[in-house]
Amino acid sequence: MATGWPVTLTDGDVRLRPLRRRDGRAWLALRAANTEWLDPWEASSPANVPGPLPTFGEFVRAMSAQARGGSALPFAVDYRGELVGQLTVSSIVYGSLRSAAIGYWVSQRVAGRGIIPTATALAGDHCFRVLGLHRLEINIRTENAPSLRVVTKLGFRDEGVRERYLHIAGQWCDHRTFALTAEEVPEGLLARWHATNAARGGSGVARTE
Protein backbone atom coordinates (compact mmCIF):
# COMPACT_ATOMS: atom_id res chain seq x y z
CA MET A 1 0.00 0.00 0.00
CA ALA A 2 1.45 3.38 -1.05
CA THR A 3 0.32 6.45 0.86
CA GLY A 4 1.30 8.77 -2.00
CA TRP A 5 2.04 11.47 0.54
CA PRO A 6 3.34 14.15 0.76
CA VAL A 7 2.80 15.20 -2.84
CA THR A 8 2.27 18.38 -4.86
CA LEU A 9 0.08 18.23 -7.97
CA THR A 10 -0.07 21.07 -10.50
CA ASP A 11 -1.98 21.95 -13.66
CA GLY A 12 -1.65 25.46 -15.03
CA ASP A 13 -2.58 27.97 -12.32
CA VAL A 14 -3.99 25.32 -9.99
CA ARG A 15 -1.83 23.57 -7.42
CA LEU A 16 -2.63 20.98 -4.78
CA ARG A 17 -0.15 20.72 -1.94
CA PRO A 18 -0.20 19.49 1.67
CA LEU A 19 -2.13 21.71 4.06
CA ARG A 20 0.36 23.10 6.62
CA ARG A 21 0.14 24.79 10.00
CA ARG A 22 1.66 27.95 8.54
CA ASP A 23 -1.43 28.27 6.34
CA GLY A 24 -3.39 29.10 9.48
CA ARG A 25 -3.72 32.87 9.11
CA ALA A 26 -4.66 32.74 5.41
CA TRP A 27 -6.98 29.74 5.90
CA LEU A 28 -8.85 31.32 8.82
CA ALA A 29 -9.20 34.63 6.96
CA LEU A 30 -10.52 32.80 3.90
CA ARG A 31 -13.08 30.91 5.95
CA ALA A 32 -14.20 34.07 7.74
CA ALA A 33 -14.64 35.90 4.43
CA ASN A 34 -16.72 33.02 3.05
CA THR A 35 -18.92 32.21 6.05
CA GLU A 36 -22.25 32.79 4.29
CA TRP A 37 -21.01 31.02 1.14
CA LEU A 38 -19.86 27.87 2.98
CA ASP A 39 -22.04 27.53 6.09
CA PRO A 40 -25.06 25.92 4.34
CA TRP A 41 -22.88 22.97 3.29
CA GLU A 42 -20.73 22.53 6.43
CA ALA A 43 -20.83 19.24 8.33
CA SER A 44 -21.92 19.60 11.96
CA SER A 45 -21.94 17.40 15.02
CA PRO A 46 -25.33 15.98 16.05
CA ALA A 47 -24.07 15.44 19.62
CA ASN A 48 -23.56 19.11 20.61
CA VAL A 49 -20.49 18.12 22.60
CA PRO A 50 -19.44 21.02 24.87
CA GLY A 51 -15.95 22.43 24.81
CA PRO A 52 -13.73 24.42 22.46
CA LEU A 53 -13.32 23.53 18.81
CA PRO A 54 -9.86 22.33 17.76
CA THR A 55 -7.41 25.01 16.75
CA PHE A 56 -6.19 25.16 13.16
CA GLY A 57 -2.88 23.66 14.28
CA GLU A 58 -4.66 20.75 15.95
CA PHE A 59 -6.79 20.26 12.85
CA VAL A 60 -3.72 20.11 10.60
CA ARG A 61 -1.90 17.73 12.94
CA ALA A 62 -4.87 15.38 12.98
CA MET A 63 -5.22 15.46 9.18
CA SER A 64 -1.48 15.00 8.70
CA ALA A 65 -1.55 11.94 10.96
CA GLN A 66 -4.33 10.49 8.79
CA ALA A 67 -2.26 11.23 5.69
CA ARG A 68 0.77 9.45 7.11
CA GLY A 69 -1.46 6.51 7.96
CA GLY A 70 -2.82 6.38 4.41
CA SER A 71 -6.48 7.11 5.25
CA ALA A 72 -6.71 10.72 3.98
CA LEU A 73 -4.97 13.30 1.80
CA PRO A 74 -5.56 16.89 3.04
CA PHE A 75 -4.72 19.28 0.20
CA ALA A 76 -4.56 23.05 0.17
CA VAL A 77 -5.84 24.44 -3.14
CA ASP A 78 -3.71 27.27 -4.53
CA TYR A 79 -4.67 29.41 -7.51
CA ARG A 80 -1.96 31.58 -9.03
CA GLY A 81 0.10 31.11 -5.87
CA GLU A 82 -2.69 32.07 -3.45
CA LEU A 83 -4.56 29.79 -1.06
CA VAL A 84 -8.19 29.72 -2.24
CA GLY A 85 -9.65 26.51 -0.80
CA GLN A 86 -9.19 22.95 0.34
CA LEU A 87 -9.69 19.48 -1.12
CA THR A 88 -9.57 16.37 1.02
CA VAL A 89 -9.49 12.77 -0.10
CA SER A 90 -10.94 10.86 2.86
CA SER A 91 -12.18 7.41 3.86
CA ILE A 92 -9.39 5.75 1.87
CA VAL A 93 -9.94 2.00 2.05
CA TYR A 94 -7.85 -0.72 0.41
CA GLY A 95 -8.49 -4.47 0.38
CA SER A 96 -11.30 -5.60 -1.90
CA LEU A 97 -12.94 -2.14 -2.01
CA ARG A 98 -10.06 0.25 -2.83
CA SER A 99 -12.23 3.32 -2.57
CA ALA A 100 -12.17 6.92 -1.29
CA ALA A 101 -14.36 10.01 -1.07
CA ILE A 102 -13.49 13.54 -2.19
CA GLY A 103 -14.71 16.73 -0.54
CA TYR A 104 -13.81 20.32 -1.34
CA TRP A 105 -14.55 24.00 -0.85
CA VAL A 106 -13.32 27.15 -2.60
CA SER A 107 -13.55 30.88 -2.03
CA GLN A 108 -16.60 32.50 -3.62
CA ARG A 109 -14.30 35.14 -5.07
CA VAL A 110 -12.77 32.62 -7.50
CA ALA A 111 -15.67 30.18 -7.84
CA GLY A 112 -16.67 29.34 -11.40
CA ARG A 113 -13.16 29.45 -12.86
CA GLY A 114 -12.72 25.69 -13.15
CA ILE A 115 -10.39 25.54 -10.13
CA ILE A 116 -12.22 22.79 -8.26
CA PRO A 117 -12.84 20.61 -11.35
CA THR A 118 -9.11 20.86 -12.08
CA ALA A 119 -8.18 20.12 -8.47
CA THR A 120 -10.58 17.17 -8.34
CA ALA A 121 -9.17 15.78 -11.59
CA LEU A 122 -5.60 16.10 -10.27
CA ALA A 123 -6.50 14.33 -7.03
CA GLY A 124 -8.52 11.69 -8.87
CA ASP A 125 -5.66 10.76 -11.18
CA HIS A 126 -3.33 10.54 -8.17
CA CYS A 127 -5.77 8.21 -6.42
CA PHE A 128 -6.22 5.95 -9.43
CA ARG A 129 -2.65 5.91 -10.73
CA VAL A 130 -0.48 6.25 -7.61
CA LEU A 131 -2.63 4.92 -4.79
CA GLY A 132 -4.13 2.21 -7.00
CA LEU A 133 -7.68 2.93 -5.90
CA HIS A 134 -10.58 1.59 -7.94
CA ARG A 135 -13.50 3.88 -7.00
CA LEU A 136 -13.96 7.53 -6.05
CA GLU A 137 -17.16 9.10 -4.80
CA ILE A 138 -18.36 12.63 -4.12
CA ASN A 139 -21.42 13.22 -1.95
CA ILE A 140 -23.28 16.48 -2.52
CA ARG A 141 -26.36 18.06 -1.00
CA THR A 142 -29.14 18.10 -3.56
CA GLU A 143 -29.42 21.91 -3.26
CA ASN A 144 -25.72 22.61 -3.82
CA ALA A 145 -25.78 23.68 -7.46
CA PRO A 146 -22.09 24.77 -7.75
CA SER A 147 -20.84 21.39 -6.52
CA LEU A 148 -23.28 19.54 -8.75
CA ARG A 149 -21.76 21.36 -11.73
CA VAL A 150 -18.31 20.05 -10.75
CA VAL A 151 -19.29 16.39 -11.00
CA THR A 152 -21.21 17.04 -14.22
CA LYS A 153 -18.16 18.63 -15.83
CA LEU A 154 -15.98 15.68 -14.81
CA GLY A 155 -18.43 12.99 -15.87
CA PHE A 156 -19.10 11.40 -12.50
CA ARG A 157 -21.97 8.90 -12.50
CA ASP A 158 -25.08 9.75 -10.47
CA GLU A 159 -25.74 6.83 -8.11
CA GLY A 160 -28.83 8.33 -6.50
CA VAL A 161 -29.90 9.91 -3.23
CA ARG A 162 -28.71 8.87 0.21
CA GLU A 163 -31.46 9.98 2.56
CA ARG A 164 -30.41 11.81 5.74
CA TYR A 165 -26.82 10.94 4.87
CA LEU A 166 -24.85 13.64 6.71
CA HIS A 167 -25.45 16.10 9.54
CA ILE A 168 -25.20 19.58 7.99
CA ALA A 169 -25.83 22.92 9.71
CA GLY A 170 -27.78 21.28 12.51
CA GLN A 171 -29.90 18.74 10.63
CA TRP A 172 -29.65 15.42 8.81
CA CYS A 173 -29.56 16.16 5.08
CA ASP A 174 -30.02 14.11 1.93
CA HIS A 175 -27.05 13.86 -0.44
CA ARG A 176 -26.61 12.62 -3.98
CA THR A 177 -23.73 10.21 -4.49
CA PHE A 178 -21.62 10.53 -7.64
CA ALA A 179 -18.88 8.02 -8.44
CA LEU A 180 -16.26 6.94 -10.95
CA THR A 181 -14.21 3.78 -11.25
CA ALA A 182 -10.77 3.61 -12.78
CA GLU A 183 -12.09 1.71 -15.82
CA GLU A 184 -14.40 4.60 -16.69
CA VAL A 185 -11.53 7.06 -17.22
CA PRO A 186 -8.70 5.15 -18.93
CA GLU A 187 -7.48 8.43 -20.44
CA GLY A 188 -7.25 10.00 -16.98
CA LEU A 189 -9.61 12.39 -15.25
CA LEU A 190 -7.47 15.47 -15.98
CA ALA A 191 -7.28 14.59 -19.68
CA ARG A 192 -11.06 14.15 -19.74
CA TRP A 193 -11.55 17.52 -18.07
CA HIS A 194 -9.21 19.26 -20.55
CA ALA A 195 -11.03 17.65 -23.49
CA THR A 196 -14.43 18.61 -22.09
CA ASN A 197 -13.28 22.15 -21.39
CA ALA A 198 -11.81 22.53 -24.88
CA ALA A 199 -15.06 21.30 -26.44
CA ARG A 200 -16.90 23.97 -24.45
CA GLY A 201 -14.56 26.66 -25.73
CA GLY A 202 -12.45 27.00 -22.61
CA SER A 203 -8.79 27.96 -22.77
CA GLY A 204 -7.56 27.40 -19.25
CA VAL A 205 -9.19 27.55 -15.85
CA ALA A 206 -9.71 31.31 -15.91
CA ARG A 207 -12.33 31.09 -18.65
CA THR A 208 -14.37 28.08 -17.59
CA GLU A 209 -17.82 28.39 -16.05
C-alpha positions in Angstrom: 0.0 0.0 0.0 1.5 3.4 -1.0 0.3 6.5 0.9 1.3 8.8 -2.0 2.0 11.5 0.5 3.3 14.2 0.8 2.8 15.2 -2.8 2.3 18.4 -4.9 0.1 18.2 -8.0 -0.1 21.1 -10.5 -2.0 21.9 -13.7 -1.7 25.5 -15.0 -2.6 28.0 -12.3 -4.0 25.3 -10.0 -1.8 23.6 -7.4 -2.6 21.0 -4.8 -0.2 20.7 -1.9 -0.2 19.5 1.7 -2.1 21.7 4.1 0.4 23.1 6.6 0.1 24.8 10.0 1.7 28.0 8.5 -1.4 28.3 6.3 -3.4 29.1 9.5 -3.7 32.9 9.1 -4.7 32.7 5.4 -7.0 29.7 5.9 -8.9 31.3 8.8 -9.2 34.6 7.0 -10.5 32.8 3.9 -13.1 30.9 5.9 -14.2 34.1 7.7 -14.6 35.9 4.4 -16.7 33.0 3.1 -18.9 32.2 6.0 -22.2 32.8 4.3 -21.0 31.0 1.1 -19.9 27.9 3.0 -22.0 27.5 6.1 -25.1 25.9 4.3 -22.9 23.0 3.3 -20.7 22.5 6.4 -20.8 19.2 8.3 -21.9 19.6 12.0 -21.9 17.4 15.0 -25.3 16.0 16.1 -24.1 15.4 19.6 -23.6 19.1 20.6 -20.5 18.1 22.6 -19.4 21.0 24.9 -15.9 22.4 24.8 -13.7 24.4 22.5 -13.3 23.5 18.8 -9.9 22.3 17.8 -7.4 25.0 16.7 -6.2 25.2 13.2 -2.9 23.7 14.3 -4.7 20.8 16.0 -6.8 20.3 12.8 -3.7 20.1 10.6 -1.9 17.7 12.9 -4.9 15.4 13.0 -5.2 15.5 9.2 -1.5 15.0 8.7 -1.5 11.9 11.0 -4.3 10.5 8.8 -2.3 11.2 5.7 0.8 9.4 7.1 -1.5 6.5 8.0 -2.8 6.4 4.4 -6.5 7.1 5.2 -6.7 10.7 4.0 -5.0 13.3 1.8 -5.6 16.9 3.0 -4.7 19.3 0.2 -4.6 23.1 0.2 -5.8 24.4 -3.1 -3.7 27.3 -4.5 -4.7 29.4 -7.5 -2.0 31.6 -9.0 0.1 31.1 -5.9 -2.7 32.1 -3.5 -4.6 29.8 -1.1 -8.2 29.7 -2.2 -9.6 26.5 -0.8 -9.2 22.9 0.3 -9.7 19.5 -1.1 -9.6 16.4 1.0 -9.5 12.8 -0.1 -10.9 10.9 2.9 -12.2 7.4 3.9 -9.4 5.8 1.9 -9.9 2.0 2.0 -7.9 -0.7 0.4 -8.5 -4.5 0.4 -11.3 -5.6 -1.9 -12.9 -2.1 -2.0 -10.1 0.2 -2.8 -12.2 3.3 -2.6 -12.2 6.9 -1.3 -14.4 10.0 -1.1 -13.5 13.5 -2.2 -14.7 16.7 -0.5 -13.8 20.3 -1.3 -14.5 24.0 -0.8 -13.3 27.1 -2.6 -13.5 30.9 -2.0 -16.6 32.5 -3.6 -14.3 35.1 -5.1 -12.8 32.6 -7.5 -15.7 30.2 -7.8 -16.7 29.3 -11.4 -13.2 29.5 -12.9 -12.7 25.7 -13.1 -10.4 25.5 -10.1 -12.2 22.8 -8.3 -12.8 20.6 -11.3 -9.1 20.9 -12.1 -8.2 20.1 -8.5 -10.6 17.2 -8.3 -9.2 15.8 -11.6 -5.6 16.1 -10.3 -6.5 14.3 -7.0 -8.5 11.7 -8.9 -5.7 10.8 -11.2 -3.3 10.5 -8.2 -5.8 8.2 -6.4 -6.2 6.0 -9.4 -2.7 5.9 -10.7 -0.5 6.3 -7.6 -2.6 4.9 -4.8 -4.1 2.2 -7.0 -7.7 2.9 -5.9 -10.6 1.6 -7.9 -13.5 3.9 -7.0 -14.0 7.5 -6.0 -17.2 9.1 -4.8 -18.4 12.6 -4.1 -21.4 13.2 -1.9 -23.3 16.5 -2.5 -26.4 18.1 -1.0 -29.1 18.1 -3.6 -29.4 21.9 -3.3 -25.7 22.6 -3.8 -25.8 23.7 -7.5 -22.1 24.8 -7.7 -20.8 21.4 -6.5 -23.3 19.5 -8.7 -21.8 21.4 -11.7 -18.3 20.0 -10.7 -19.3 16.4 -11.0 -21.2 17.0 -14.2 -18.2 18.6 -15.8 -16.0 15.7 -14.8 -18.4 13.0 -15.9 -19.1 11.4 -12.5 -22.0 8.9 -12.5 -25.1 9.8 -10.5 -25.7 6.8 -8.1 -28.8 8.3 -6.5 -29.9 9.9 -3.2 -28.7 8.9 0.2 -31.5 10.0 2.6 -30.4 11.8 5.7 -26.8 10.9 4.9 -24.9 13.6 6.7 -25.4 16.1 9.5 -25.2 19.6 8.0 -25.8 22.9 9.7 -27.8 21.3 12.5 -29.9 18.7 10.6 -29.7 15.4 8.8 -29.6 16.2 5.1 -30.0 14.1 1.9 -27.1 13.9 -0.4 -26.6 12.6 -4.0 -23.7 10.2 -4.5 -21.6 10.5 -7.6 -18.9 8.0 -8.4 -16.3 6.9 -10.9 -14.2 3.8 -11.2 -10.8 3.6 -12.8 -12.1 1.7 -15.8 -14.4 4.6 -16.7 -11.5 7.1 -17.2 -8.7 5.2 -18.9 -7.5 8.4 -20.4 -7.2 10.0 -17.0 -9.6 12.4 -15.3 -7.5 15.5 -16.0 -7.3 14.6 -19.7 -11.1 14.2 -19.7 -11.5 17.5 -18.1 -9.2 19.3 -20.6 -11.0 17.6 -23.5 -14.4 18.6 -22.1 -13.3 22.1 -21.4 -11.8 22.5 -24.9 -15.1 21.3 -26.4 -16.9 24.0 -24.5 -14.6 26.7 -25.7 -12.4 27.0 -22.6 -8.8 28.0 -22.8 -7.6 27.4 -19.3 -9.2 27.6 -15.9 -9.7 31.3 -15.9 -12.3 31.1 -18.7 -14.4 28.1 -17.6 -17.8 28.4 -16.1 
